[in-house]
Amino acid sequence: MSNFENYAPAETVRIEFEDYAGNPTGEWLNVRRIDSQEVVQAYLEYNRAVAEGADQEKLGTNLLCIMIESWSFDDALSTESVQRFATVFPAVVDQIITAAQTKANFVAKK
């Protein structure tokens, strides 16, 4: 029998990369929950800045950078490296947002 007390909320979910043939590459991203304190704060700042006429693309990159808690790439995690990453892999950006929004991703067995 299963008991809900055997589970705990997880802070991040890992996205692991595969090559075109479906083989693991060893690269990964850890993505924060969309309702984590860090992401909520960044989203509030994003909305405030947009209302004041700031550059939405740059703000979006900052928000995406906050969503990514860590990654395996050699480049340090920064808004500049996330911008380059998003330019090269735009489909992964959608995957990051979807992962962050999917509540079931953030339930872990104790």
KAMOZI-V933379 format. One record per backbone hydrogen bond with DSSP energy under -0.5 kcal/mol. CO is the residue of the C=O (numbers start at 0). NH is the residue of the N-H. E is the energy in kcal/mol with one decimal. If there is no record, write none. Layout:
co & nh & e
CO & NH & E
CO & NH & E
This chain:
co & nh & e
2 & 5 & -2.4
3 & 6 & -1.7
5 & 109 & -3.2
7 & 107 & -3.1
10 & 32 & -1.1
12 & 30 & -3.2
13 & 15 & -0.6
14 & 28 & -2.1
16 & 24 & -2.4
16 & 25 & -0.6
18 & 21 & -2.2
22 & 18 & -2.6
26 & 16 & -2.6
27 & 71 & -2.0
28 & 14 & -3.1
28 & 30 & -0.6
29 & 68 & -2.7
29 & 69 & -1.2
30 & 12 & -2.0
32 & 35 & -1.6
35 & 39 & -2.8
36 & 40 & -2.3
37 & 41 & -2.1
38 & 42 & -2.6
39 & 43 & -2.3
40 & 44 & -2.2
41 & 45 & -2.3
42 & 46 & -2.6
43 & 47 & -2.3
44 & 48 & -2.5
45 & 49 & -2.6
46 & 50 & -2.2
47 & 51 & -1.2
48 & 53 & -2.6
49 & 52 & -1.8
53 & 55 & -0.5
54 & 58 & -2.1
55 & 59 & -2.6
56 & 60 & -1.9
57 & 61 & -2.1
58 & 62 & -2.3
59 & 63 & -2.5
60 & 64 & -2.4
61 & 65 & -1.7
62 & 66 & -1.9
63 & 67 & -1.6
66 & 31 & -3.4
66 & 68 & -0.8
69 & 29 & -2.9
75 & 77 & -0.7
77 & 81 & -2.6
78 & 82 & -2.1
79 & 83 & -2.1
80 & 84 & -2.5
81 & 85 & -2.9
82 & 86 & -1.8
83 & 87 & -1.9
84 & 88 & -3.0
88 & 91 & -0.9
88 & 92 & -1.0
89 & 93 & -1.2
90 & 94 & -1.5
91 & 95 & -2.6
92 & 96 & -2.3
93 & 97 & -2.6
94 & 98 & -2.5
95 & 99 & -2.4
96 & 100 & -1.7
97 & 101 & -1.2
99 & 33 & -2.3
100 & 102 & -1.0
101 & 104 & -1.8
102 & 105 & -1.9
103 & 106 & -0.9
105 & 9 & -2.5
107 & 7 & -3.0
